[in-house]
Amino acid sequence: MTTPLVDEHACVGYGHERVAVMAAAATPGSEVVLETDRLLLRRWRVAEAAVQRELWTERDPRVPPHRRIDADGNPTVAELADLIRTSQPSPIGLLAIERKATGDVIGYCGLTDGGRGSEGEPELAFELLRRFWRQGYATEASVAVMDWARSSGYARLSATVWDWNAASRRVLAKVGFTETERKEVDPVHGTTLFLTSQLI
């Protein structure tokens, strides 16, 4: 869940948060690969750690410091590579978004357990590199993840987004999320909005 008004990010980033890839519910341990017209969503590769770090460097200054590059330059590419290397498939996680036509990775989309939703209700999260904003990729990837979640038996998903993150709010509305009355106000970083989507 990160980020200027035009950013397509909701919920979270990386670092100490879950980076494991989603595992197919029917066959424990197997990894999820999702495909859309333009995209593949699949496990991160160690060589793509630089993409993750670029996401960190591009985050809006209103994003809390623990989700931005710190004064010592952390997380480094090497630290992010270690997180990718040691991640294991799990029922939820964040998938790399690869454009099929070019083979480049442009961000992530997936499910996280932010601990702020109801039991068994993961959060949808996405974030794209700035040069790929406003091309419909976040919406396309989110629909694929939500379809996977539905077919895996999830009845509902949640999402969190900063009130100032208009682009992410538009994406979430497009894919069927509605804002709830719950909010968390931070006088420095803004208000976190809580959204939900009924899948079945």
BADOZA-783877 format. One line per 10 residues: number of its first residue (from 0); their letters; for each residue x, y, z of N, C-alpha, C, O. Coordinates in steps of 0.1 Angstrom, whole numbers, plus 5000, padded with zeros to 4 digits. Example, Ala and Ser with C-alpha at 12.3 -4.5 7.8 and 13.67 -1.06 7.14 Angstrom:
BEGIN
0) AS) 5132/4943/5078/5123/4955/5078/5132/4967/5078/5142/4967/5085 | 5128/4978/5071/5137/4989/5071/5129/5000/5079/5134/5011/5080
//
This chain:
BEGIN
0) MTTPLVDEHA) 5008/4992/5000/5000/5000/5000/5011/5011/5000/5007/5023/5000 | 5018/5041/4992/5031/5047/4987/5031/5057/4976/5042/5061/4971 | 5039/5083/4979/5034/5082/4966/5026/5094/4961/5016/5099/4967 | 5030/5100/4949/5023/5111/4944/5009/5109/4938/5005/5097/4937 | 5002/5119/4935/4988/5118/4931/4987/5109/4919/4976/5103/4917 | 4997/5108/4910/4995/5100/4898/5001/5086/4900/5000/5079/4890 | 5005/5083/4912/5010/5069/4914/4999/5059/4914/4989/5062/4920 | 5002/5047/4909/4992/5037/4909/4996/5027/4920/4998/5015/4917 | 4997/5031/4932/5001/5022/4943/4990/5022/4954/4985/5033/4958 | 4987/5011/4959/4979/5010/4971/4985/5000/4981/4991/4991/4977
10) CVGYGHERVA) 4983/5003/4993/4986/4995/5004/5000/4994/5008/5004/5002/5017 | 5009/4986/5003/5022/4984/5008/5033/4985/4998/5031/4985/4986 | 5046/4984/5003/5057/4983/4995/5065/4971/4999/5060/4960/5001 | 5079/4972/4999/5087/4961/5003/5094/4963/5016/5089/4970/5025 | 5106/4958/5017/5114/4960/5029/5111/4948/5038/5114/4936/5035 | 5106/4951/5050/5104/4940/5060/5090/4934/5058/5086/4926/5066 | 5083/4939/5047/5069/4933/5045/5070/4921/5037/5081/4917/5032 | 5059/4914/5035/5059/4901/5028/5063/4903/5013/5057/4911/5006 | 5072/4895/5009/5076/4895/4995/5074/4882/4988/5077/4880/4976 | 5070/4872/4996/5068/4858/4990/5057/4859/4979/5048/4867/4980
20) VMAAAATPGS) 5059/4850/4970/5050/4850/4958/5038/4841/4962/5039/4833/4971 | 5027/4843/4955/5015/4836/4958/5017/4821/4954/5022/4818/4943 | 5011/4812/4962/5012/4798/4959/4998/4794/4954/4988/4798/4960 | 4997/4785/4945/4985/4780/4940/4978/4772/4951/4984/4763/4957 | 4965/4775/4954/4959/4768/4966/4957/4753/4963/4958/4746/4973 | 4954/4750/4951/4952/4735/4948/4964/4727/4949/4963/4715/4952 | 4976/4732/4946/4988/4725/4947/4998/4732/4956/5006/4740/4950 | 4998/4730/4969/5007/4737/4978/5021/4737/4973/5026/4727/4969 | 5028/4749/4974/5042/4750/4970/5044/4754/4956/5055/4759/4953 | 5034/4752/4947/5035/4757/4934/5033/4771/4933/5025/4777/4940
30) EVVLETDRLL) 5039/4778/4923/5038/4792/4922/5027/4796/4912/5024/4789/4903 | 5022/4808/4915/5011/4814/4907/5018/4821/4895/5027/4829/4897 | 5013/4819/4883/5016/4828/4872/5003/4832/4865/4995/4823/4861 | 5001/4845/4865/4988/4850/4860/4991/4857/4846/5002/4863/4845 | 4982/4856/4837/4984/4862/4824/4972/4870/4820/4961/4866/4822 | 4975/4882/4814/4964/4890/4808/4968/4893/4794/4978/4887/4789 | 4961/4901/4787/4964/4904/4773/4978/4910/4772/4985/4906/4762 | 4982/4918/4781/4995/4925/4780/5005/4921/4790/5017/4924/4788 | 5001/4914/4800/5010/4912/4812/5011/4897/4816/5003/4889/4814 | 5023/4894/4823/5025/4882/4830/5027/4887/4845/5036/4896/4847
40) LRRWRVAEAA) 5021/4881/4854/5024/4883/4868/5030/4870/4874/5024/4860/4873 | 5042/4871/4879/5049/4859/4883/5060/4863/4893/5061/4874/4897 | 5067/4852/4898/5076/4854/4909/5087/4864/4905/5091/4865/4893 | 5092/4872/4914/5103/4881/4912/5116/4873/4910/5118/4862/4916 | 5125/4878/4901/5138/4872/4899/5148/4881/4906/5147/4893/4907 | 5159/4874/4911/5169/4882/4918/5175/4893/4910/5178/4904/4915 | 5176/4891/4897/5182/4902/4888/5173/4914/4887/5177/4924/4882 | 5161/4913/4892/5151/4924/4891/5151/4932/4904/5142/4941/4906 | 5160/4930/4913/5160/4938/4926/5162/4953/4923/5157/4961/4931 | 5169/4956/4912/5170/4971/4909/5157/4977/4906/5155/4989/4908
50) VQRELWTERD) 5147/4970/4900/5134/4975/4898/5127/4978/4911/5121/4988/4912 | 5128/4969/4921/5122/4971/4934/5128/4984/4940/5121/4992/4946 | 5141/4985/4939/5148/4997/4945/5143/5010/4938/5141/5020/4945 | 5141/5010/4925/5136/5021/4918/5122/5025/4923/5119/5037/4924 | 5114/5015/4926/5101/5018/4932/5103/5026/4945/5095/5035/4948 | 5112/5021/4953/5115/5028/4966/5119/5042/4964/5114/5051/4971 | 5128/5045/4954/5133/5058/4952/5122/5068/4947/5124/5080/4949 | 5112/5063/4940/5102/5071/4934/5091/5075/4943/5082/5083/4939 | 5090/5069/4955/5079/5072/4963/5077/5086/4968/5087/5093/4970 | 5065/5090/4969/5062/5104/4973/5067/5107/4987/5067/5098/4995
60) PRVPPHRRID) 5072/5119/4989/5078/5123/5002/5067/5122/5013/5071/5122/5025 | 5054/5121/5010/5044/5120/5020/5043/5105/5025/5037/5103/5036 | 5049/5096/5018/5049/5082/5023/5058/5081/5035/5069/5087/5036 | 5054/5074/5046/5062/5073/5058/5076/5068/5055/5079/5061/5046 | 5086/5074/5063/5100/5071/5061/5104/5056/5060/5113/5053/5052 | 5097/5048/5067/5101/5034/5067/5098/5027/5054/5102/5016/5052 | 5091/5034/5045/5088/5028/5032/5095/5036/5021/5092/5035/5009 | 5105/5044/5025/5114/5051/5015/5128/5049/5018/5132/5044/5029 | 5137/5052/5008/5151/5050/5010/5156/5059/5022/5153/5071/5022 | 5163/5053/5031/5167/5061/5043/5180/5068/5040/5186/5067/5029
70) ADGNPTVAEL) 5185/5075/5050/5197/5084/5049/5209/5076/5046/5219/5081/5040 | 5210/5063/5049/5221/5055/5047/5220/5047/5033/5228/5039/5030 | 5209/5050/5026/5207/5044/5013/5201/5030/5013/5202/5022/5004 | 5195/5027/5024/5188/5014/5026/5173/5015/5023/5167/5025/5026 | 5167/5004/5017/5173/4992/5014/5182/4993/5001/5178/5000/4992 | 5192/4986/5001/5201/4985/4989/5196/4975/4979/5187/4967/4982 | 5201/4975/4967/5198/4965/4957/5201/4951/4962/5194/4942/4961 | 5213/4950/4969/5217/4937/4975/5207/4932/4985/5204/4920/4986 | 5202/4941/4994/5193/4937/5004/5180/4932/4998/5174/4923/5002 | 5175/4940/4988/5163/4935/4981/5165/4922/4973/5156/4914/4973
80) ADLIRTSQPS) 5177/4920/4968/5180/4908/4961/5179/4896/4971/5174/4885/4967 | 5184/4898/4983/5184/4888/4993/5169/4884/4997/5166/4873/4999 | 5161/4895/4997/5147/4892/5000/5140/4883/4990/5132/4874/4992 | 5143/4887/4977/5138/4879/4966/5143/4864/4967/5136/4855/4965 | 5156/4863/4969/5163/4850/4969/5157/4841/4980/5156/4829/4978 | 5154/4846/4991/5149/4838/5003/5134/4837/5004/5129/4830/5013 | 5127/4844/4995/5112/4843/4996/5107/4829/4992/5113/4823/4983 | 5096/4825/4998/5091/4812/4996/5076/4814/4991/5069/4823/4996 | 5071/4805/4983/5057/4806/4979/5048/4805/4992/5051/4797/5001 | 5038/4813/4992/5028/4813/5003/5014/4816/4998/5013/4819/4986
90) PIGLLAIERK) 5004/4815/5006/4990/4817/5001/4988/4831/4995/4980/4834/4987 | 4997/4841/5000/4996/4854/4995/5010/4860/4992/5020/4854/4997 | 5011/4870/4985/5024/4876/4982/5022/4886/4970/5012/4888/4965 | 5034/4892/4967/5034/4902/4956/5041/4897/4944/5052/4892/4945 | 5035/4898/4933/5040/4893/4920/5046/4904/4912/5041/4915/4911 | 5057/4901/4905/5063/4910/4895/5053/4912/4883/5048/4902/4879 | 5052/4924/4878/5044/4926/4866/5053/4928/4855/5061/4937/4854 | 5053/4918/4845/5061/4918/4833/5053/4921/4821/5042/4915/4819 | 5057/4930/4813/5050/4933/4800/5054/4922/4790/5066/4920/4788 | 5044/4915/4785/5047/4904/4776/5055/4908/4763/5063/4901/4758
100) ATGDVIGYCG) 5051/4920/4758/5057/4924/4745/5071/4928/4746/5079/4926/4736 | 5076/4932/4758/5090/4937/4759/5098/4929/4769/5110/4930/4769 | 5091/4922/4778/5098/4914/4788/5104/4922/4800/5111/4916/4808 | 5100/4935/4801/5105/4943/4812/5095/4942/4824/5083/4941/4822 | 5100/4944/4836/5092/4944/4848/5089/4958/4852/5098/4967/4852 | 5076/4961/4854/5072/4975/4856/5067/4978/4870/5063/4989/4873 | 5066/4968/4879/5061/4970/4892/5056/4957/4898/5061/4946/4894 | 5047/4958/4907/5041/4946/4914/5026/4947/4916/5021/4958/4916 | 5020/4935/4918/5006/4935/4922/5004/4921/4929/5010/4911/4925 | 4996/4921/4939/4994/4909/4946/4985/4911/4958/4978/4921/4960
110) LTDGGRGSEG) 4986/4901/4967/4979/4901/4980/4988/4902/4991/4999/4895/4991 | 4985/4909/5002/4993/4910/5014/4984/4908/5026/4972/4909/5025 | 4991/4905/5037/4984/4904/5050/4989/4915/5058/4998/4914/5066 | 4982/4927/5057/4987/4939/5064/4982/4939/5078/4986/4947/5086 | 4974/4929/5082/4970/4928/5096/4959/4938/5100/4956/4940/5111 | 4954/4945/5089/4944/4955/5092/4930/4951/5088/4920/4958/5091 | 4929/4940/5081/4916/4936/5076/4910/4925/5085/4916/4921/5095 | 4899/4919/5081/4893/4908/5089/4901/4896/5086/4909/4895/5076 | 4900/4886/5095/4906/4873/5094/4903/4867/5080/4892/4866/5076 | 4913/4862/5073/4911/4856/5060/4908/4865/5049/4903/4861/5039
120) EPELAFELLR) 4910/4878/5051/4907/4888/5041/4920/4896/5037/4923/4906/5044 | 4928/4891/5028/4940/4898/5024/4937/4911/5017/4926/4914/5013 | 4948/4919/5016/4947/4932/5010/4953/4932/4996/4963/4925/4993 | 4946/4938/4986/4952/4940/4973/4962/4951/4974/4960/4961/4980 | 4974/4949/4967/4984/4959/4967/4990/4960/4953/4992/4950/4946 | 4994/4972/4949/5000/4974/4936/5009/4986/4936/5006/4996/4943 | 5019/4986/4928/5028/4998/4926/5035/4997/4913/5040/4986/4910 | 5035/5008/4905/5042/5008/4892/5052/5019/4892/5051/5029/4898 | 5063/5016/4884/5072/5027/4881/5066/5038/4874/5056/5036/4866 | 5070/5050/4877/5063/5062/4872/5062/5063/4857/5051/5067/4852
130) RFWRQGYATE) 5071/5058/4850/5070/5059/4835/5060/5050/4829/5057/5051/4817 | 5054/5042/4838/5043/5033/4833/5029/5036/4838/5020/5029/4837 | 5028/5048/4845/5015/5052/4850/5006/5056/4838/5010/5058/4827 | 4993/5056/4841/4983/5060/4832/4982/5052/4819/4978/5058/4809 | 4986/5040/4820/4984/5031/4808/4975/5019/4810/4975/5010/4802 | 4969/5019/4822/4959/5008/4825/4965/4996/4831/4958/4986/4833 | 4979/4996/4833/4985/4983/4838/4981/4979/4852/4979/4968/4855 | 4979/4989/4861/4975/4986/4875/4961/4980/4875/4959/4970/4882 | 4952/4985/4867/4939/4980/4866/4939/4965/4861/4933/4956/4866 | 4946/4963/4850/4947/4950/4843/4953/4940/4853/4948/4929/4854
140) ASVAVMDWAR) 4964/4944/4860/4970/4934/4869/4961/4931/4881/4960/4920/4886 | 4954/4942/4886/4945/4940/4898/4934/4931/4894/4930/4922/4903 | 4928/4932/4883/4917/4923/4879/4922/4909/4878/4915/4900/4883 | 4934/4906/4873/4939/4893/4873/4941/4887/4887/4938/4875/4889 | 4946/4895/4896/4949/4890/4910/4935/4888/4917/4934/4878/4924 | 4925/4897/4914/4912/4895/4920/4905/4882/4915/4899/4875/4922 | 4907/4879/4902/4901/4867/4896/4908/4855/4902/4901/4845/4906 | 4921/4855/4904/4928/4844/4911/4923/4843/4925/4920/4831/4930 | 4921/4854/4932/4916/4853/4946/4902/4847/4947/4900/4839/4956 | 4894/4851/4938/4880/4845/4937/4881/4830/4935/4874/4823/4941
150) SSGYARLSAT) 4889/4826/4925/4889/4812/4921/4896/4804/4933/4894/4792/4933 | 4903/4810/4941/4910/4804/4952/4902/4803/4965/4906/4798/4975 | 4889/4809/4964/4880/4808/4975/4879/4820/4984/4872/4819/4994 | 4886/4831/4981/4885/4843/4989/4872/4849/4987/4868/4851/4975 | 4864/4853/4997/4851/4859/4996/4852/4874/4995/4843/4880/4989 | 4862/4880/5000/4863/4894/5001/4878/4898/5002/4886/4891/5008 | 4881/4910/4996/4894/4916/4997/4893/4930/5003/4883/4936/5002 | 4904/4934/5009/4904/4948/5014/4915/4955/5007/4924/4949/5000 | 4916/4968/5009/4927/4976/5004/4928/4989/5013/4918/4993/5019 | 4940/4994/5013/4942/5007/5020/4949/5016/5011/4957/5012/5002
160) VWDWNAASRR) 4946/5029/5012/4952/5039/5002/4952/5053/5009/4942/5056/5017 | 4962/5061/5007/4962/5074/5012/4951/5082/5005/4948/5081/4993 | 4945/5091/5013/4934/5100/5007/4939/5108/4996/4931/5112/4987 | 4952/5112/4996/4958/5121/4985/4962/5113/4973/4965/5119/4963 | 4961/5100/4973/4965/5092/4962/4953/5089/4952/4947/5078/4952 | 4950/5100/4945/4938/5099/4936/4939/5089/4926/4929/5082/4923 | 4951/5086/4920/4952/5076/4909/4949/5062/4914/4941/5055/4908 | 4954/5059/4926/4951/5045/4932/4937/5044/4935/4931/5033/4934 | 4931/5055/4940/4917/5054/4944/4908/5052/4931/4898/5044/4932 | 4912/5058/4920/4905/5055/4908/4906/5041/4903/4896/5034/4899
170) VLAKVGFTET) 4918/5035/4904/4920/5021/4900/4912/5012/4909/4905/5003/4904 | 4912/5014/4922/4904/5006/4931/4890/5007/4928/4882/4997/4929 | 4885/5019/4925/4871/5020/4922/4867/5012/4909/4857/5006/4908 | 4877/5013/4899/4874/5006/4886/4873/4991/4888/4865/4985/4881 | 4881/4985/4897/4880/4971/4899/4870/4966/4910/4870/4955/4913 | 4862/4976/4914/4851/4972/4923/4853/4974/4938/4845/4968/4946 | 4863/4981/4942/4864/4984/4957/4855/4996/4960/4854/5006/4952 | 4850/4996/4972/4842/5007/4977/4849/5012/4991/4853/5003/4998 | 4849/5024/4993/4854/5030/5005/4845/5027/5017/4833/5029/5015 | 4851/5023/5028/4843/5021/5040/4843/5034/5049/4850/5044/5045
180) ERKEVDPVHG) 4837/5034/5060/4837/5045/5069/4850/5046/5077/4853/5056/5084 | 4858/5035/5077/4870/5034/5085/4881/5043/5079/4883/5042/5067 | 4888/5051/5088/4899/5059/5083/4909/5060/5095/4905/5058/5107 | 4922/5062/5091/4932/5064/5101/4939/5077/5097/4945/5078/5087 | 4938/5087/5106/4943/5100/5103/4958/5101/5109/4960/5099/5121 | 4967/5105/5100/4981/5108/5104/4983/5123/5100/4982/5127/5089 | 4986/5132/5110/4988/5146/5107/4999/5149/5098/5000/5160/5092 | 5009/5140/5097/5020/5142/5088/5018/5137/5074/5021/5143/5064 | 5014/5124/5074/5014/5117/5061/5000/5117/5054/4999/5113/5042 | 4990/5121/5061/4976/5120/5055/4967/5110/5061/4971/5103/5071
190) TTLFLTSQLI) 4956/5108/5055/4946/5099/5060/4946/5086/5052/4945/5087/5040 | 4946/5075/5059/4945/5062/5053/4931/5058/5052/4923/5058/5061 | 4926/5055/5039/4913/5051/5037/4912/5036/5036/4922/5029/5031 | 4902/5030/5041/4900/5015/5041/4889/5012/5031/4878/5018/5031 | 4892/5003/5022/4882/4999/5011/4880/4984/5012/4888/4976/5018 | 4869/4979/5005/4866/4965/5005/4860/4961/4992/4854/4970/4985 | 4862/4949/4988/4855/4944/4975/4850/4930/4978/4857/4921/4983 | 4837/4928/4976/4831/4915/4977/4833/4907/4965/4830/4911/4954 | 4840/4895/4966/4843/4887/4954/4833/4877/4951/4830/4874/4939 | 4826/4871/4961/4816/4861/4959/4804/4863/4968/4795/4855/4968
//
